Amino acid sequence: MKFNKKIKKRYLIGALLVIVAIIAGVVFAKKSNELSRYVVGSADVSDELILAGIINAEDRVDLGFASSGRVKSVNVKEGERVQKGQIIAEIEQNRLAADLNQAQANLNFVQADVQAEQEQSRVETSLLTKAARLQEQNKVVETAYQNLLNNDLQAYPTGTENRNVEAPDISGSYQADEQGEYMLEMYNSGSRSGYSFRLSGLESGTYTAENYAPGKLGERGLFVTFGEESNYGNTDWVVPIPNTRSTTYRAVKNAYDTAVATRARIEAESETSIVENAVAANASDEREAARRAQARAQVNAVAAQLGDGKIRAPYSGIVGRNDLVVGDIVSGFTPYVTMFKDEEKILELSVPEIYINRVEENNEVAISLDAYPDEEFTGTVTSIAIVDTEVDGVPVYETDVRIDTNDSRIRIGMNAKAKIVAEEVTDVIAIPKHYTQEKSDSVFVLVETQERPQKYEQRIITTGFTGNNGLIEVTEGLSVGDVILLEKE
């Protein structure tokens, strides 16, 4: 009986030892599973700055009219290239155009009248022969006659059916003495504008109707431009030379008649002129100069007002936005057109003051667009503002990044993120910073021992550059291939 009890006791002790061993193994395994392993290798450690910005264009400018009115023409569409000084759009300014014609006619009249008076003054202050005086006055008459023929040339409809069609614009200078009319008979054709015309009257022939640039109107120096939006098919027009219908015709005609009358008076005089008082002649010259200056100032003033009704390209470039529509009423000093010099894009960043010491000109920048998150573009920092700008009470410095590639997918106004590497060490031994521990001003890591797997030792290391990408450089204490451990919490 005692023997059986001893056997049972031994079995019980053995079972307890087995249970303890199993529990110890489970605990050890659990502890081993709570260690994260990292194999030491070479990597790049960097201090990166991530900023958000907006895509824009270099030398961007917003354009508008300097006065209000109704849009007369829009000559350029979005995406088209323009040359410096090219008219992008203009508003209706019929009254100012008439005022300019009146001022120009008045200037022509004053110049012709002054020339006549100056000629008379010169005759009275010097001994000139009749032939010389006539030669000078003939030039005055010729100038006045050319002014008469070229004054305010316009095209007028010959029938009532095309009175609502925009009249063609007449330009150039009529280089002939013959008076009369140009008759234009329009018809549909395969030209770029869709129209051509048969010319009769002062000259004859068949010509193409141009609506993008002035086209020939005969062979005597005149040109005609047709509107882009009007239907000129089967319409007839007349261009009178001189334009007796113009409101300024009478003033120009009077100037010409005065010059002719002066020439007739010279022809009736004797061969020799009489010397008069030179002082009076000088005073007359000053008055005549003042009259010319006043008339010229009137022309310049009206011309300046007409310029307010045109949007001209300030430089050669591309129109990126054009909100103008023919017939719309627009306000002065309101931007309707956006253009930029070329297709190069920039990324505009606002760098907070606390980060500005990490950004320098010529820094390379990695760019990602919200529209294309899986692609990376590159750029270079080209400028950093000297003066700060406050955004929501925070001082920032406007910084421009020129995008290296001219990719048509990159559009103005897109949201983007820029990654700027402020500092970097490459191909160094580096480990995740959270694997390190500090104790008594020393930095150490847990290194797995080769003699006893799943066991480790504490090893003091020397660290170098710490990046914000989660890595820290190790200059001493670890080698490539070492395995470091991290106890999981």
Backbone torsions as a table, in degrees:
resi	resn	phi	psi	omega
1	MET	NA	-46.2	176.9
2	LYS	-63.2	-34.3	179.8
3	PHE	-63.3	-42.7	178.8
4	ASN	-63.6	-37.2	179.2
5	LYS	-65.5	-39.4	178.7
6	LYS	-63.7	-40.2	179.3
7	ILE	-64.2	-43.5	178.9
8	LYS	-62.2	-40.0	-179.7
9	LYS	-64.0	-41.0	178.9
10	ARG	-63.9	-43.8	178.0
11	TYR	-61.5	-38.3	-179.2
12	LEU	-65.9	-43.2	178.7
13	ILE	-64.5	-40.9	179.0
14	GLY	-63.0	-41.5	178.6
15	ALA	-63.0	-41.1	179.1
16	LEU	-62.9	-40.7	179.0
17	LEU	-63.7	-39.2	178.2
18	VAL	-63.5	-43.2	-179.9
19	ILE	-62.8	-43.3	178.8
20	VAL	-61.9	-41.1	179.7
21	ALA	-63.3	-42.2	179.5
22	ILE	-63.0	-44.6	179.7
23	ILE	-62.1	-42.6	179.4
24	ALA	-62.8	-39.5	178.4
25	GLY	-65.0	-41.3	178.7
26	VAL	-63.7	-43.5	179.8
27	VAL	-62.8	-43.5	-179.9
28	PHE	-64.1	-42.3	179.3
29	ALA	-63.4	-41.0	179.5
30	LYS	-62.7	-41.3	179.3
31	LYS	-65.8	-37.7	179.3
32	SER	-66.3	-37.2	-179.7
33	ASN	-69.2	-16.7	-178.2
34	GLU	-88.4	9.0	178.2
35	LEU	-108.6	126.0	174.6
36	SER	-90.9	138.2	-178.2
37	ARG	-107.3	142.6	176.2
38	TYR	-139.1	125.5	179.4
39	VAL	-87.9	121.4	-176.7
40	VAL	-68.3	135.8	178.0
41	GLY	-150.2	-175.2	177.9
42	SER	-90.8	145.1	-179.1
43	ALA	-158.4	171.7	175.4
44	ASP	-98.8	132.9	178.2
45	VAL	-112.4	124.6	-173.9
46	SER	-136.5	153.3	172.4
47	ASP	-105.5	104.9	-173.6
48	GLU	-108.2	143.2	177.3
49	LEU	-115.9	123.1	-179.6
50	ILE	-106.4	123.2	-178.2
51	LEU	-132.3	149.7	176.5
52	ALA	-100.3	147.4	-179.3
53	GLY	-156.6	-175.7	-177.7
54	ILE	-125.1	138.1	175.8
55	ILE	-74.8	134.0	177.1
56	ASN	-139.6	-175.4	179.0
57	ALA	-118.8	149.6	176.6
58	GLU	-69.8	142.8	178.2
59	ASP	55.1	46.4	177.3
60	ARG	-79.4	141.1	178.7
61	VAL	-142.8	138.9	175.3
62	ASP	-99.9	131.9	-173.1
63	LEU	-120.7	149.9	175.9
64	GLY	-156.2	-178.4	178.5
65	PHE	-87.0	152.7	176.4
66	ALA	-89.2	0.6	177.0
67	SER	-147.8	163.5	-179.0
68	SER	-90.9	159.7	178.5
69	GLY	164.5	-170.1	179.1
70	ARG	-100.3	134.4	-177.7
71	VAL	-65.9	123.3	179.9
72	LYS	-91.1	-43.0	-177.4
73	SER	-152.3	146.3	173.6
74	VAL	-124.2	110.8	-169.4
75	ASN	-96.0	-12.7	-174.7
76	VAL	-133.6	137.6	178.4
77	LYS	-100.9	166.0	177.1
78	GLU	-59.9	136.4	178.6
79	GLY	90.7	-9.5	-178.9
80	GLU	-85.1	149.6	178.4
81	ARG	-90.4	140.1	-179.4
82	VAL	-126.0	158.8	176.8
83	GLN	-101.3	155.6	-179.9
84	LYS	-57.3	130.6	179.4
85	GLY	88.7	-10.5	-179.2
86	GLN	-65.8	139.3	179.6
87	ILE	-78.4	117.9	179.4
88	ILE	-83.9	-40.8	179.6
89	ALA	-161.3	161.2	176.1
90	GLU	-150.0	157.2	178.4
91	ILE	-106.1	163.9	-179.4
92	GLU	-68.7	131.6	179.3
93	GLN	-144.1	51.1	-175.4
94	ASN	-60.3	-42.0	-178.2
95	ARG	-64.7	-43.5	178.7
96	LEU	-65.4	-35.6	178.0
97	ALA	-62.5	-41.2	177.2
98	ALA	-65.4	-40.2	178.1
99	ASP	-62.4	-37.8	179.0
100	LEU	-66.2	-42.1	177.8
101	ASN	-61.0	-41.4	179.3
102	GLN	-64.2	-44.1	-180.0
103	ALA	-65.5	-38.7	178.8
104	GLN	-66.4	-40.6	177.9
105	ALA	-64.2	-40.0	178.5
106	ASN	-64.0	-39.2	177.2
107	LEU	-63.9	-43.1	178.0
108	ASN	-60.6	-42.2	179.5
109	PHE	-63.0	-46.7	-179.7
110	VAL	-61.9	-43.0	-179.2
111	GLN	-63.4	-42.8	178.6
112	ALA	-65.5	-42.6	-179.3
113	ASP	-65.9	-42.5	179.8
114	VAL	-65.2	-40.0	177.7
115	GLN	-60.0	-41.2	179.5
116	ALA	-64.7	-44.0	-179.7
117	GLU	-67.7	-39.1	177.8
118	GLN	-63.7	-39.2	178.2
119	GLU	-62.6	-42.6	179.4
120	GLN	-64.5	-39.1	179.9
121	SER	-65.0	-42.4	178.5
122	ARG	-63.6	-34.6	178.6
123	VAL	-64.8	-37.1	-175.6
124	GLU	-80.7	-14.7	-178.1
125	THR	-110.1	4.1	177.4
126	SER	-150.7	162.0	178.3
127	LEU	-90.2	104.9	178.5
128	LEU	-119.4	147.1	177.1
129	THR	-78.2	159.0	179.5
130	LYS	-60.9	-38.0	-178.3
131	ALA	-64.2	-41.9	-179.7
132	ALA	-66.3	-40.7	180.0
133	ARG	-65.3	-40.3	178.8
134	LEU	-64.9	-37.5	179.3
135	GLN	-62.4	-43.0	178.0
136	GLU	-64.8	-43.6	-177.4
137	GLN	-69.2	-31.0	176.5
138	ASN	-60.7	-36.6	176.6
139	LYS	-64.6	-39.6	178.4
140	VAL	-63.5	-43.3	-180.0
141	VAL	-63.8	-43.2	-179.5
142	GLU	-62.0	-42.9	178.0
143	THR	-62.4	-45.4	179.9
144	ALA	-63.4	-35.5	-179.5
145	TYR	-69.0	-41.9	177.5
146	GLN	-64.6	-37.6	175.0
147	ASN	-61.6	-38.7	179.8
148	LEU	-64.9	-45.5	-177.2
149	LEU	-68.5	-31.2	-174.3
150	ASN	-100.0	1.6	-175.3
151	ASN	-70.8	123.2	169.9
152	ASP	48.1	51.8	179.8
153	LEU	-69.8	130.5	-178.0
154	GLN	-141.2	157.6	174.4
155	ALA	-100.7	133.5	-179.0
156	TYR	-120.0	142.6	177.4
157	PRO	-69.7	143.1	179.5
158	THR	-94.8	-11.6	179.5
159	GLY	-131.7	165.0	-178.0
160	THR	-77.3	-19.1	-174.3
161	GLU	-71.2	-20.0	-178.6
162	ASN	-117.9	26.8	178.8
163	ARG	-72.3	-20.6	178.5
164	ASN	-90.9	-0.3	179.0
165	VAL	-86.8	137.2	179.8
166	GLU	-60.0	126.7	-177.8
167	ALA	-68.1	139.5	175.0
168	PRO	-61.2	152.1	-179.6
169	ASP	-95.0	128.3	-179.4
170	ILE	-100.9	132.0	179.5
171	SER	-141.1	179.9	-178.2
172	GLY	93.1	-168.0	-179.0
173	SER	-135.2	124.4	-178.1
174	TYR	-72.1	115.8	-174.6
175	GLN	-105.9	64.5	177.1
176	ALA	-161.3	168.3	-179.9
177	ASP	-103.1	-14.2	-174.5
178	GLU	-72.9	134.8	175.6
179	GLN	-97.4	155.9	179.6
180	GLY	158.3	-147.0	-177.4
181	GLU	-139.9	146.6	168.4
182	TYR	-99.5	126.9	177.6
183	MET	-107.7	127.2	-179.5
184	LEU	-114.7	118.0	177.5
185	GLU	-108.0	107.7	-173.9
186	MET	-83.0	148.4	172.7
187	TYR	-153.2	155.3	-179.9
188	ASN	-70.5	140.6	-178.6
189	SER	-148.2	-178.9	-179.9
190	GLY	-92.7	17.0	179.7
191	SER	-71.4	172.1	-178.1
192	ARG	-61.5	-36.4	178.1
193	SER	-80.0	-19.6	-177.6
194	GLY	95.1	0.8	-176.4
195	TYR	-138.3	155.7	168.6
196	SER	-139.2	173.5	179.5
197	PHE	-147.2	150.0	173.8
198	ARG	-97.0	128.9	-176.4
199	LEU	-104.1	135.2	176.5
200	SER	-143.6	172.8	-177.9
201	GLY	103.0	-119.5	-179.8
202	LEU	-61.7	-32.5	175.4
203	GLU	-141.9	166.7	179.7
204	SER	-136.7	156.3	179.3
205	GLY	151.4	-179.6	178.6
206	THR	-120.9	132.0	-174.3
207	TYR	-134.2	156.2	176.7
208	THR	-86.1	135.9	176.9
209	ALA	-82.2	122.3	-179.2
210	GLU	-105.2	137.1	177.8
211	ASN	-120.5	-2.5	177.3
212	TYR	-103.2	-24.4	-178.8
213	ALA	-151.8	157.5	179.5
214	PRO	-59.9	135.9	175.9
215	GLY	-113.0	161.6	-175.7
216	LYS	-64.1	139.9	170.3
217	LEU	-120.8	86.1	-174.3
218	GLY	79.0	-164.4	-175.7
219	GLU	-121.2	22.0	-176.0
220	ARG	-114.1	25.0	172.1
221	GLY	99.3	-0.3	-179.2
222	LEU	-97.5	153.1	178.8
223	PHE	-133.4	156.7	179.9
224	VAL	-137.5	137.3	178.2
225	THR	-124.0	129.4	-178.8
226	PHE	-100.4	147.2	179.2
227	GLY	-66.9	151.6	-176.8
228	GLU	-77.6	-28.4	-171.0
229	GLU	-99.2	-8.9	-173.7
230	SER	-89.9	155.3	178.0
231	ASN	-100.2	104.9	-176.2
232	TYR	-96.2	2.5	-177.8
233	GLY	-59.5	129.1	176.0
234	ASN	59.9	35.1	173.3
235	THR	-109.5	154.6	-179.3
236	ASP	-123.4	142.3	-177.3
237	TRP	-137.0	153.6	177.9
238	VAL	-130.4	137.9	176.8
239	VAL	-119.5	100.8	-179.0
240	PRO	-78.0	139.7	176.9
241	ILE	-131.2	111.9	-2.0
242	PRO	-73.7	169.2	-178.2
243	ASN	-86.5	90.2	-178.9
244	THR	-73.1	-10.8	179.0
245	ARG	-85.7	-13.3	-176.0
246	SER	-68.7	147.0	177.6
247	THR	-69.4	-16.7	-178.9
248	THR	-101.1	2.7	-176.2
249	TYR	-60.3	-44.2	-174.8
250	ARG	-61.6	-41.6	-178.8
251	ALA	-64.5	-42.9	-179.9
252	VAL	-69.0	-37.6	178.4
253	LYS	-64.8	-39.4	177.8
254	ASN	-62.8	-39.3	178.7
255	ALA	-62.7	-42.1	178.3
256	TYR	-65.2	-44.3	-179.9
257	ASP	-62.0	-37.6	178.6
258	THR	-63.6	-42.3	179.3
259	ALA	-64.1	-41.1	178.9
260	VAL	-65.0	-41.4	-179.7
261	ALA	-64.4	-38.8	178.3
262	THR	-63.9	-40.5	177.9
263	ARG	-63.3	-39.7	178.7
264	ALA	-64.7	-38.0	179.4
265	ARG	-65.9	-38.7	178.8
266	ILE	-64.7	-40.6	-179.8
267	GLU	-62.8	-28.4	-177.9
268	ALA	-85.7	-11.4	-177.5
269	GLU	-79.4	170.2	178.8
270	SER	-75.6	171.8	-175.5
271	GLU	-67.3	-27.2	-172.7
272	THR	-115.4	133.4	176.9
273	SER	-86.1	164.4	-178.1
274	ILE	-108.7	138.4	178.8
275	VAL	-75.5	126.8	178.1
276	GLU	-112.4	-175.9	-176.9
277	ASN	-69.9	120.1	-177.8
278	ALA	-70.2	-30.3	179.9
279	VAL	-62.5	-44.2	178.5
280	ALA	-63.6	-36.0	179.6
281	ALA	-66.2	-41.0	178.8
282	ASN	-63.5	-40.7	178.3
283	ALA	-63.3	-38.6	178.3
284	SER	-64.5	-39.2	178.4
285	ASP	-61.0	-39.6	179.9
286	GLU	-66.1	-41.2	178.4
287	ARG	-63.9	-41.1	-179.2
288	GLU	-66.6	-37.1	177.2
289	ALA	-64.5	-38.9	178.3
290	ALA	-65.5	-39.9	178.3
291	ARG	-62.9	-42.6	178.6
292	ARG	-63.2	-43.8	-179.3
293	ALA	-63.0	-39.7	179.6
294	GLN	-65.3	-44.5	-179.8
295	ALA	-65.5	-39.2	179.4
296	ARG	-67.5	-36.7	178.3
297	ALA	-64.2	-37.4	177.4
298	GLN	-63.0	-42.8	178.2
299	VAL	-61.6	-46.0	-178.3
300	ASN	-64.2	-37.7	-179.2
301	ALA	-64.5	-45.3	179.9
302	VAL	-68.4	-39.1	179.2
303	ALA	-62.1	-37.2	178.0
304	ALA	-64.6	-40.4	177.5
305	GLN	-65.1	-37.6	176.9
306	LEU	-63.9	-35.7	178.7
307	GLY	-64.3	-26.5	178.1
308	ASP	-65.9	-19.3	-178.0
309	GLY	-94.4	13.9	179.5
310	LYS	-127.9	141.8	170.5
311	ILE	-102.8	114.9	179.4
312	ARG	-109.9	146.9	178.2
313	ALA	-69.2	122.1	-179.8
314	PRO	-71.7	-17.7	176.5
315	TYR	-159.5	168.7	177.0
316	SER	-73.5	134.4	-177.7
317	GLY	-180.0	-152.0	-174.9
318	ILE	-124.3	136.8	175.0
319	VAL	-84.6	114.6	-178.3
320	GLY	-91.8	-24.2	179.6
321	ARG	-147.8	137.8	176.7
322	ASN	-146.2	105.2	-176.9
323	ASP	-95.0	7.4	-174.7
324	LEU	-84.3	141.1	176.6
325	VAL	-132.2	133.9	179.9
326	VAL	-57.2	130.4	179.4
327	GLY	99.8	-18.2	179.7
328	ASP	-70.3	149.5	172.8
329	ILE	-90.2	127.2	-177.5
330	VAL	-120.1	156.6	179.5
331	SER	-103.4	148.4	178.2
332	GLY	-70.0	149.3	176.4
333	PHE	60.7	30.7	174.5
334	THR	-115.5	126.9	-178.1
335	PRO	-72.5	127.5	176.5
336	TYR	-121.3	-18.6	-175.4
337	VAL	-127.2	136.8	175.2
338	THR	-121.4	130.4	177.2
339	MET	-138.1	160.5	177.9
340	PHE	-143.3	162.5	-169.3
341	LYS	-67.0	-46.1	-176.9
342	ASP	-147.8	-171.1	-174.1
343	GLU	-88.4	2.8	178.5
344	GLU	-69.9	134.4	-179.2
345	LYS	-107.2	154.7	175.1
346	ILE	-129.5	155.4	173.7
347	LEU	-106.6	120.5	-179.2
348	GLU	-93.5	122.4	-179.5
349	LEU	-117.0	149.8	172.1
350	SER	-114.8	102.2	-174.9
351	VAL	-90.9	119.6	177.8
352	PRO	-59.4	152.4	-177.0
353	GLU	-57.7	-35.4	-176.6
354	ILE	-70.3	-16.0	-179.6
355	TYR	-107.9	-6.1	-171.2
356	ILE	-64.9	-24.8	179.2
357	ASN	-72.4	-6.6	179.5
358	ARG	-102.8	4.9	-178.3
359	VAL	-121.6	133.7	177.9
360	GLU	-135.9	155.7	174.1
361	GLU	-62.1	145.7	-177.6
362	ASN	76.7	2.9	171.3
363	ASN	-59.6	136.8	173.3
364	GLU	-78.4	143.1	-174.8
365	VAL	-130.0	133.3	171.9
366	ALA	-97.0	128.7	-171.9
367	ILE	-120.1	134.5	172.4
368	SER	-125.8	140.1	-179.5
369	LEU	-103.2	142.4	176.5
370	ASP	-59.7	-31.7	-178.8
371	ALA	-74.0	-26.9	-179.7
372	TYR	-131.9	70.8	-172.4
373	PRO	-66.2	-20.9	-176.5
374	ASP	-91.6	0.3	-179.9
375	GLU	-115.4	147.6	180.0
376	GLU	-119.7	130.3	175.9
377	PHE	-110.7	161.3	-178.8
378	THR	-118.4	156.8	178.9
379	GLY	-157.6	178.9	-178.0
380	THR	-136.9	135.5	176.4
381	VAL	-67.9	121.1	-177.0
382	THR	-106.7	-27.0	-178.9
383	SER	-156.1	145.9	176.3
384	ILE	-129.7	126.6	-176.7
385	ALA	-60.1	142.9	177.9
386	ILE	-80.5	-34.8	-178.0
387	VAL	-105.7	139.4	-178.4
388	ASP	-78.2	161.0	174.3
389	THR	-127.4	135.8	-179.4
390	GLU	-87.5	128.9	175.4
391	VAL	-124.5	113.3	-176.7
392	ASP	54.0	39.0	177.5
393	GLY	81.0	-0.1	-179.2
394	VAL	-106.1	126.0	177.8
395	PRO	-71.3	127.6	178.4
396	VAL	-130.3	161.3	178.4
397	TYR	-119.2	119.9	-179.2
398	GLU	-66.7	126.9	-175.9
399	THR	-128.8	132.9	-179.7
400	ASP	-106.3	136.3	176.1
401	VAL	-120.3	118.2	176.9
402	ARG	-80.0	125.6	-179.9
403	ILE	-79.5	128.8	-172.3
404	ASP	-68.4	-35.8	-174.8
405	THR	-101.2	143.4	177.5
406	ASN	-96.5	79.4	-175.9
407	ASP	-98.6	125.1	-177.0
408	SER	-64.6	-18.2	178.7
409	ARG	-73.3	-22.2	-179.7
410	ILE	-80.2	115.1	-175.2
411	ARG	-118.3	151.5	-179.7
412	ILE	-63.2	135.6	179.1
413	GLY	96.5	-8.1	-179.6
414	MET	-68.7	146.0	174.6
415	ASN	-82.8	141.0	-177.0
416	ALA	-145.4	160.7	174.1
417	LYS	-121.8	139.2	-178.8
418	ALA	-116.2	133.8	175.4
419	LYS	-112.6	114.9	-179.2
420	ILE	-111.1	122.8	177.8
421	VAL	-87.2	105.9	-177.4
422	ALA	-75.7	-36.7	-179.8
423	GLU	-152.8	148.0	-176.3
424	GLU	-158.2	139.6	168.5
425	VAL	-118.7	136.9	-172.6
426	THR	-114.7	149.1	174.0
427	ASP	52.9	53.3	177.9
428	VAL	-120.8	161.9	174.3
429	ILE	-69.7	123.0	-176.3
430	ALA	-143.2	147.6	178.7
431	ILE	-134.9	161.2	174.4
432	PRO	-61.7	133.6	-174.7
433	LYS	-61.7	-30.2	-176.3
434	HIS	-73.9	-5.4	173.8
435	TYR	-81.4	-11.6	-177.8
436	THR	-89.4	153.1	175.8
437	GLN	-133.8	155.2	-178.8
438	GLU	-120.1	141.1	178.3
439	LYS	-158.3	122.4	178.5
440	SER	53.4	51.7	177.9
441	ASP	62.6	16.0	176.9
442	SER	-117.8	151.7	176.7
443	VAL	-110.7	129.7	-179.9
444	PHE	-137.3	163.3	176.1
445	VAL	-132.8	162.7	174.8
446	LEU	-92.9	117.4	-176.8
447	VAL	-108.6	128.1	179.1
448	GLU	-68.8	131.8	-179.8
449	THR	-88.2	142.6	-179.3
450	GLN	-77.2	-29.1	-178.0
451	GLU	-67.5	-37.2	-176.2
452	ARG	-129.8	96.8	-179.6
453	PRO	-56.2	149.3	-178.3
454	GLN	66.3	8.3	174.6
455	LYS	-110.0	158.2	-176.5
456	TYR	-144.4	166.9	175.6
457	GLU	-132.5	153.8	174.9
458	GLN	-83.2	129.6	-179.2
459	ARG	-130.4	127.0	178.0
460	ILE	-76.5	135.4	-179.8
461	ILE	-126.0	161.3	174.0
462	THR	-109.4	126.7	-176.8
463	THR	-105.2	158.4	178.3
464	GLY	-120.0	-120.9	-174.8
465	PHE	-72.2	134.7	176.9
466	THR	-107.3	121.8	179.6
467	GLY	-95.0	167.7	175.6
468	ASN	-95.6	12.6	174.1
469	ASN	-95.3	14.1	175.2
470	GLY	92.9	-5.0	-177.2
471	LEU	-106.9	153.8	174.9
472	ILE	-132.1	138.8	-179.1
473	GLU	-75.7	138.7	175.7
474	VAL	-114.6	116.2	-177.3
475	THR	-93.9	-25.3	178.5
476	GLU	-147.1	146.7	172.3
477	GLY	109.6	-18.9	-179.8
478	LEU	-133.9	154.3	176.6
479	SER	-128.3	159.8	177.1
480	VAL	-60.9	130.0	-179.4
481	GLY	103.9	-19.7	175.2
482	ASP	-59.9	150.2	177.7
483	VAL	-113.3	122.3	177.6
484	ILE	-107.6	153.4	-174.3
485	LEU	-120.9	156.1	177.9
486	LEU	-137.5	122.1	178.1
487	GLU	-72.7	126.3	177.8
488	LYS	-77.4	141.2	178.6
489	GLU	-83.3	NA	NA
